[in-house]
Every structure is written in structure tokens, then in C-alpha cells.
Amino acid sequence: MARAEAQSLRQYIDGADSERFFWDRGASACYSYLANGTSLGGRLGELAGKSVLLATGGQLTAALALIELDGVARRLTVLPPDADPSHFGALIAGAEIDAVVIDCGSPASAALDLSVRVACAPAIGAVERVPAPSLQTEWVLLTSGTTGVPKMVVHTLAALTAPFARKQPDSAVVWGTFYDMRRYGGLQIFLRAVLGGASFVLSNAGEPIAQLLDRFARYGVTHLSGTPSHWRRALMSPAIRKISPHYVRLSGEIADQAILDGLRQAFPLVSIGHAYASTEAGLAFAVNDGLAGFPASYVGPVRDGVEMKVEDSSLRIRSLRAASRYVGGNAALADKDGFVDTGDIVELRGDRYVFAGRRGGIINIGGLKVHPEEVEAVINRHPQVRMSLVRPKRSPVTGSVVIADVVLKSGYENADGEENEVKGDILKLCRDALPLYKVPAAISIVPALDVAATGKLARRYG
């Protein structure tokens, strides 16, 4: 879709049939009701032309407010659920926010002292007249994985929806996602659903994975998206057998061969793809051949409006899908040639690039560099391993050593003797595949690994 085609989200809602729904835990809303209704208590007009902070506690209210506010608000800053209240003042000042949309579960509502406060509800009330969109709203998303106040990245609806074209509404398609839709990954799935005329099943923070899979099954999810960590947790649950998706998608983290093979085993007849995207660079590409990494031919030529290059081992992207700039600061989003440095390190192996890890996540072992993700990819190849986390441990000799926490597949958690045998097998696998300094000095078998609100493994450095 070219940028000029996407004007406002409401154009995809007007005329919608009554079979398209947003489903949340304990609440739902029909698309078609928004054509002549509002979730904002009839106060949408008060938000026209303003810089609005969307600070709802629920994803359903966020979804409804996004549709209503796009094309009406001058700027729309989407607050993720794990935002630090101590950063609110800086965010409000940086984005020049003068209005806030909240619901009954809004985080630190009392701290959001703005002159215009509008409550959003999951129920859609009838109104005689809905204000017509007349602006190109700036969508401001917060970056993740940084310390201190997050950077705020400016997108347009056209840039966000450039990777996919509008299709004829198909009520048989039901999108689901493990992501929170107030971050880039989840927002992409929400927009795919709206533009494609599909229903959408929302996740909830802290919801047990079995309950979420039950809801995906209940509403007949056909297309399902999440990070590799999301999918590893899902594969650990017996409830995974309840869902029958037609399409499985991974993004947000490195998709190693082990998780791709695990999903192929779980869903042998399903299309499985992994995508590469970032909040700043947008969606760069999707790979659907079942192999980790991406073809070397993707680098160099312009593909679907996206150009990629590798410089100093870092993947760099120039694209109409990228954000336009940061707000609230002077940091440059792209270089002088328009390329965004993703900070993701790639290595060419044969005719394919593979992701080694994040530039900022390197473990220093006596001056030698170790990417945790590279070691995890080897550990995850062990047939009894479901997921792993590699991290540094301080050493008086080398500064740090590599250690690994490992979650085993169901049925393999057993006596210490068997666990010690598995640890030995993992170490042998690592020694055969990696230089000695990358081999874990210690392996711990753990029942679970922490996953951050972004859906990525919660990594601890230092």
C-alpha cells in the first residue's frame, strides 16, 4: 500500500459488517457499531486537533480509541502498559500532550494531570453524528529496551500500513496475537486485522498461557503472531493442541532454527513465517521458507520499497515504512543517506545472513565478544531443550564468563542424575559448535524464564 492510500482508520470501519469483532477477555466490540457510535462518551470533538496521550489500561479500549482518534487528533501518543510513571512528565512535555484518554484501569491516572481528560469504555454508545476525520494524525510509539525515558518515534498511518494492502473484508479470518497492541509488533497485527476486514483476539498482560490459548481456540483464530519467546511458552502448554491456525508468524526476536522446527512439528501443514521489524525502521521483510536468517539476496536491491545494507556487521534499513523522526529530543533517527541502524548484528554464512545478536548485548570475555543469542541457538538445538537464556557472570580473571539457564521440554524434568546428563550433552553440543570462550561455564536447569512485557526474554547484563 502506498502512503497516500491510508488516510484514516475509520475508512476501514464505515460499512463494516456485523460479523467482525474485537474480542478481549470478558468484553467484545463489533466493528460496525463504531460507524454510528463512540466509545468516548460523545466527547470526541473535544480531542480534535489536540496532542492526545492514549493511556488506557485495557487493550480493547485502546483499539476503539485508536480508530476514533486517527484523523481527528493532531498527534496520538500510545502509552504501553509497562510505562514507568516517573517518565510521564518527560513524555507529556516531549510530545506536547494536552489531552489524555483513559479508562477505569489506566496506569497512574492521578499522575496524568491534563486539562482535557476523556474516558473510554469498551461499550460503544450511539451518537447522532460522528466527527469526520480531517487530519493526518502523527502516531507516536515508545521504544523499548532502553534505560531512562524511552525515545518517542513518529509514524504515520500510511507508513505503518505500507507493508500490507487493503483486502476485501473476510470475516472468516481471525487474527490473534500474544503481543500487547500498544507496542509496534502488536499494533502491526491490529492494523492488519482492521485493513483486512478480520476479527481480532486481544491478549492480556499476565494472562496464563493456557487461558489465552483457550480463547484463541474459542474464537477460531486462523492467523497467530508472537515473539519466539511467546511461541516457546505456548509450545510448553498442552493447550497448544486446541488451536488450529492457518498461519503462524514470529517477530520481535531472533527466530532460531529450533523454534521454527518446533512449530513445524506442532503445525505440520501450516504456513510459518518470521518477520524482521523495529519501531524505528518498520517492517523490513518476512521469511517463509522455514529457515533461520534471511537470503543474502535481500541485501542491496530495493525490495517492496525496502533497501537494506550491512555496515560494520550491523543491519541498516531505508524504507517508506520507517518512522519519520524522534520527538522530544535531538537524536537523529537515520543517517544522512536515510538508513536506520538497527543495532542487530548479522553474519553471512554461505548464501544466507543469520542474526548473531544485539550490538548492545555483547558479553565481554577477556576482550573476546560473545553474542548470547548465538550460544542460545546452539543450546536450543538440543532435543530436550525448550528455551534458554545466556547471560554473563562476573569473573575476577576474564571479567565475565558465560552461563546459561535452560528450560527443558515437558517430560524431561526429572531426577538430578538425568538433569546432569542433559547438562553434559548440552556442553558437548556447545563445545562441538562454538569456540571455547563461548561455551557456558555453568548450566542451570530452571522451570521457567522471565519474559518482558515486550514478549522478549528479559535479559540481564552485567
C-alpha positions in Angstrom: 0.0 0.0 0.0 1.4 3.4 -0.9 1.4 6.0 1.8 -1.2 8.2 0.1 -3.8 5.4 0.3 -4.1 5.2 4.0 -6.0 8.3 5.3 -7.7 7.2 8.5 -8.6 4.0 10.2 -12.3 5.0 10.1 -12.5 4.5 6.4 -12.0 0.8 7.0 -14.7 0.7 9.6 -17.5 2.5 7.9 -19.7 0.0 6.2 -18.3 -2.9 8.1 -20.5 -6.0 8.5 -21.7 -7.2 11.9 -19.6 -10.3 11.9 -16.3 -8.6 12.6 -15.3 -8.3 16.3 -12.6 -7.3 18.7 -12.6 -9.9 21.4 -10.9 -9.3 24.8 -11.1 -11.2 28.0 -14.6 -10.5 29.4 -15.5 -7.9 26.7 -16.0 -7.6 23.0 -17.0 -4.9 20.4 -18.4 -5.1 16.9 -16.6 -3.0 14.3 -19.9 -1.9 12.7 -21.1 -0.2 15.9 -18.3 2.4 15.6 -19.7 3.6 12.3 -22.5 5.4 14.2 -21.3 5.3 17.7 -18.5 6.2 20.1 -16.6 4.6 23.0 -15.6 8.1 24.1 -18.9 9.2 25.6 -19.7 11.6 22.9 -16.6 13.7 23.6 -14.5 13.0 20.5 -15.0 16.6 19.4 -13.0 17.9 22.4 -10.0 15.9 21.2 -10.0 17.3 17.7 -6.6 18.9 16.7 -5.0 18.0 20.1 -1.9 16.0 21.0 -3.5 13.1 22.8 -2.0 10.6 25.2 -3.7 7.2 24.9 -3.3 5.8 28.4 -5.9 3.2 28.7 -5.4 0.1 30.9 -7.2 -2.2 28.6 -6.3 -3.2 25.0 -9.9 -3.2 23.8 -10.5 0.4 24.9 -7.1 1.3 23.2 -8.2 -0.4 19.9 -11.5 1.5 19.9 -9.9 4.8 20.8 -7.2 4.4 18.0 -9.9 4.1 15.4 -11.9 7.0 16.7 -8.9 9.3 17.2 -7.0 8.7 14.0 -7.7 11.6 11.6 -9.2 13.6 14.4 -6.3 14.1 16.9 -3.2 16.1 15.7 -0.9 13.6 17.4 -1.6 10.4 19.2 1.0 9.0 21.7 0.4 5.4 22.6 1.4 4.5 26.2 2.4 0.9 26.7 1.1 -0.9 29.8 4.6 -1.1 31.5 5.4 2.6 31.1 7.2 4.0 34.2 5.0 6.7 35.8 8.2 8.6 36.7 8.6 9.2 33.0 5.1 10.6 32.4 6.2 14.3 32.8 9.0 14.0 30.3 6.8 12.2 27.8 4.0 14.7 28.2 6.4 17.6 27.7 8.3 16.0 24.8 5.2 15.1 22.8 3.4 18.4 23.8 0.5 16.4 25.1 -2.6 18.5 26.0 -5.3 15.8 26.4 -5.5 12.2 27.7 -7.8 9.3 27.1 -8.1 6.9 30.0 -10.3 4.0 31.2 -11.0 2.6 34.6 -7.8 0.6 34.5 -5.5 3.4 33.4 -2.0 3.4 34.9 -1.3 6.1 37.5 -4.3 8.0 36.3 -3.9 10.6 39.0 -0.4 11.4 37.7 -1.8 12.4 34.3 -2.9 15.9 35.2 -4.1 17.4 31.9 -6.8 19.8 31.3 -8.8 17.5 28.9 -9.5 14.0 30.2 -11.8 11.8 28.3 -12.9 8.3 29.5 -13.0 5.5 27.0 -15.3 2.4 27.6 -15.5 -1.0 25.9 -19.2 -0.4 25.3 -20.0 1.7 22.1 -22.8 4.2 22.6 -24.9 5.5 19.8 -24.5 9.2 18.7 -26.3 11.2 16.1 -23.1 12.4 14.4 -19.5 11.2 14.5 -16.9 13.8 13.6 -15.3 13.2 10.2 -11.6 12.6 10.1 -9.8 15.6 8.5 -6.1 15.4 9.7 -3.2 13.1 9.1 -2.5 12.1 12.6 1.0 11.6 13.9 1.3 8.2 15.7 3.9 8.3 18.4 5.2 5.0 19.7 7.6 4.4 22.6 10.8 2.4 22.0 11.6 -0.5 24.3 14.8 -1.9 25.7 16.3 1.4 26.8 17.2 2.7 30.2 15.7 6.0 31.3 12.9 7.8 29.4 12.0 5.9 26.3 12.5 7.6 22.9 9.3 8.6 21.1 9.1 7.6 17.4 6.8 9.3 14.9 4.9 7.3 12.4 2.0 8.0 10.0 -0.8 5.5 9.4 0.5 5.2 5.8 3.9 4.2 7.0 2.5 1.7 9.5 0.3 0.1 6.9 2.7 0.2 3.9 3.7 -3.5 4.4 0.3 -4.8 3.6 -2.5 -3.8 1.2 -6.2 -3.5 2.0 -8.1 -6.6 1.1 -11.7 -7.4 0.6 -13.2 -7.9 4.1 -13.0 -11.5 5.1 -14.9 -12.3 8.3 -13.5 -15.9 8.2 -10.0 -14.6 9.1 -9.4 -14.1 12.8 -6.1 -12.7 13.9 -4.7 -13.3 17.3 -1.5 -12.1 19.0 0.5 -12.7 22.1 1.7 -9.1 21.8 0.3 -6.1 23.5 -1.1 -4.0 20.7 0.3 -0.8 22.3 3.7 -1.7 21.0 4.9 -1.9 17.4 4.6 -5.6 17.0 1.1 -5.9 18.3 0.0 -2.7 16.6 1.0 -4.2 13.2 -1.3 -7.2 13.8 -4.2 -4.9 14.9 -3.8 -2.8 11.7 -3.6 -6.0 9.6 -6.9 -7.1 11.1 -8.6 -3.8 10.5 -7.4 -3.3 7.0 -8.0 -6.9 6.1 -11.6 -7.0 7.4 -10.7 -9.6 10.0 -11.7 -10.1 13.6 -9.0 -9.7 16.3 -8.5 -11.5 19.6 -6.5 -9.5 22.1 -4.1 -10.8 24.8 -3.9 -9.6 28.3 -0.8 -9.0 30.4 -0.2 -11.7 33.0 -2.9 -14.0 31.5 -1.9 -17.6 31.9 -0.8 -19.0 28.6 -3.3 -21.9 28.8 -6.2 -19.5 29.2 -5.1 -17.3 26.3 -4.8 -20.4 24.0 -8.2 -21.4 25.2 -9.6 -18.0 24.0 -7.7 -18.3 20.7 -9.4 -21.7 20.2 -12.9 -20.5 21.3 -12.9 -17.7 18.7 -11.3 -19.8 16.0 -8.1 -17.9 15.5 -6.7 -18.5 11.9 -3.7 -16.2 12.0 -1.5 -16.0 15.1 1.6 -13.9 15.8 4.1 -13.6 18.7 7.8 -13.5 19.6 9.8 -16.7 19.6 9.7 -16.5 23.4 5.9 -16.3 23.2 5.8 -19.4 21.0 8.2 -21.3 23.2 6.0 -20.8 26.2 2.9 -21.8 24.1 4.6 -25.0 23.0 5.2 -25.9 26.6 1.4 -25.8 27.3 -0.9 -28.8 26.5 -3.5 -26.2 25.4 -1.4 -25.7 22.2 -3.3 -28.7 20.8 -6.6 -26.8 21.0 -5.7 -24.2 18.3 -5.6 -24.9 14.5 -4.2 -21.8 12.9 -3.7 -21.4 9.1 -0.7 -19.1 9.5 1.9 -18.7 12.3 4.1 -15.6 12.5 7.2 -14.8 14.6 8.8 -11.5 15.1 10.5 -9.3 17.7 13.4 -11.6 18.5 15.8 -13.8 16.6 13.9 -16.9 15.3 16.5 -19.7 15.5 16.1 -23.0 13.7 15.0 -24.8 16.8 11.8 -22.7 17.3 11.0 -22.9 13.6 11.4 -26.7 13.6 9.4 -26.9 16.8 6.5 -25.0 15.3 6.7 -27.1 12.1 6.4 -30.2 14.3 3.4 -28.8 16.1 1.7 -27.5 12.9 3.0 -29.6 10.0 0.5 -28.3 7.4 0.6 -24.6 8.5 2.4 -21.7 6.8 5.1 -20.4 9.2 6.9 -17.1 8.7 9.2 -15.0 10.6 9.4 -11.2 10.1 12.0 -8.6 10.9 10.9 -5.2 12.1 11.7 -2.5 14.6 9.8 0.5 16.0 12.2 2.9 14.2 12.8 1.0 10.9 9.4 -0.5 10.4 8.8 -3.9 8.8 11.7 -4.8 6.6 10.9 -8.3 5.4 9.2 -11.7 6.1 10.8 -15.1 5.5 8.5 -18.0 4.8 11.0 -20.8 3.8 11.2 -22.4 7.3 14.9 -21.4 7.7 16.5 -19.1 10.2 18.0 -15.9 9.0 17.3 -14.5 5.5 18.6 -14.8 2.0 21.7 -12.7 1.2 19.9 -11.5 -2.0 17.7 -9.4 0.3 20.6 -7.1 0.9 21.4 -4.5 -1.8 18.4 -4.2 -4.2 15.2 -2.4 -3.3 12.5 -5.0 -2.4 8.9 -3.8 -1.9 10.2 -0.3 -1.1 12.8 -1.5 1.4 16.6 -1.3 0.9 19.0 -3.0 3.3 22.7 -2.9 3.7 25.2 -4.3 6.2 27.8 -1.9 7.6 30.2 -2.8 10.4 28.2 -6.1 10.7 25.1 -4.1 11.6 21.9 -4.4 9.5 20.7 -1.0 8.2 17.4 -0.2 6.6 16.0 2.5 4.4 12.3 2.4 3.7 9.0 4.3 3.4 7.8 2.0 6.2 10.3 3.6 8.7 9.4 6.2 11.2 10.0 9.8 10.2 11.8 11.1 13.3 12.0 11.2 17.1 10.1 13.8 19.1 11.2 15.3 22.4 14.9 15.2 21.6 17.6 16.0 19.1 18.7 12.4 18.3 18.8 11.5 14.6 16.7 8.5 13.6 18.5 7.8 10.3 21.9 8.7 8.9 22.5 11.3 6.2 21.5 8.7 3.5 18.3 7.8 5.2 19.4 4.4 6.6 18.3 3.4 10.1 21.0 1.5 12.1 19.0 -1.4 13.7 21.8 -2.4 16.1 21.3 -6.0 15.1 24.5 -7.8 14.1 24.3 -10.2 11.2 26.9 -12.7 9.7 27.0 -14.0 6.2 27.1 -17.8 6.1 27.0 -19.1 2.6 24.1 -17.6 0.8 22.3 -16.5 3.9 22.6 -13.9 6.6 22.0 -15.0 10.2 21.4 -12.8 13.2 24.2 -13.0 15.8 22.6 -10.7 18.4 22.3 -7.1 19.6 25.3 -4.8 19.5 24.4 -3.6 23.0 24.1 -7.1 24.4 27.6 -8.4 23.8 29.2 -10.3 26.7 33.0 -9.4 27.0 35.1 -12.5 27.9 38.6 -11.2 28.4 38.4 -9.0 25.4 36.6 -11.6 23.3 32.9 -10.9 22.2 30.1 -13.3 22.8 26.5 -12.7 21.5 24.1 -14.5 23.9 21.7 -15.3 21.1 24.4 -17.2 19.2 25.0 -19.5 22.2 21.3 -19.9 22.8 20.7 -21.0 19.2 23.1 -23.9 19.8 21.6 -24.9 23.2 18.1 -24.8 21.8 19.1 -27.4 19.2 19.3 -30.0 21.9 16.2 -32.2 21.5 15.3 -31.9 25.2 15.6 -28.1 25.4 12.5 -25.8 25.0 14.3 -22.5 25.6 17.4 -21.0 27.1 18.9 -17.7 28.3 22.6 -17.0 28.2 24.0 -14.3 30.4 27.3 -13.1 31.9 28.6 -13.9 35.4 31.4 -11.8 36.8 34.8 -13.4 36.9 38.0 -12.0 38.6 40.1 -13.5 35.7 38.3 -12.7 32.5 35.8 -10.0 33.7 32.9 -12.2 32.8 32.1 -15.8 31.9 29.1 -17.2 30.1 26.4 -19.1 32.0 23.1 -20.5 30.8 19.6 -21.0 32.3 17.8 -23.8 30.4 14.1 -24.8 30.4 13.5 -28.4 29.4 10.6 -29.8 27.4 7.8 -31.3 29.3 8.5 -34.8 30.4 12.3 -34.3 30.7 12.3 -32.5 34.1 13.4 -35.3 36.3 16.0 -36.5 38.8 19.3 -34.8 39.3 21.1 -37.6 37.6 19.2 -37.2 34.4 19.5 -33.4 34.6 23.2 -33.7 34.9 23.3 -36.0 31.9 21.4 -33.4 29.9 23.7 -30.6 31.1 26.7 -32.7 29.9 25.0 -33.3 26.5 24.4 -29.5 26.1 28.0 -28.7 27.0 29.2 -31.2 24.4 26.9 -29.7 21.8 28.3 -26.2 22.6 32.0 -27.4 22.5 31.4 -29.0 19.1 29.8 -25.9 17.6 31.5 -22.9 19.4 34.9 -21.6 20.3 35.8 -22.5 23.9 35.3 -19.0 25.3 31.7 -19.1 24.1 30.9 -22.4 25.9 28.9 -21.9 29.1 30.9 -22.2 32.3 27.8 -23.4 34.1 24.3 -24.5 33.1 21.2 -24.3 35.4 18.0 -26.2 34.7 15.2 -23.8 35.6 11.4 -24.2 35.5 10.8 -21.0 33.5 12.4 -17.9 32.2 11.1 -14.3 32.6 9.6 -12.7 29.6 9.3 -8.9 29.5 6.2 -7.0 28.6 7.5 -6.7 25.1 7.3 -10.5 24.7 11.1 -10.8 24.6 13.3 -12.7 27.0 14.1 -10.5 30.0 17.9 -10.1 29.7 20.2 -9.1 32.5 23.6 -7.7 31.6 26.5 -7.2 33.9 
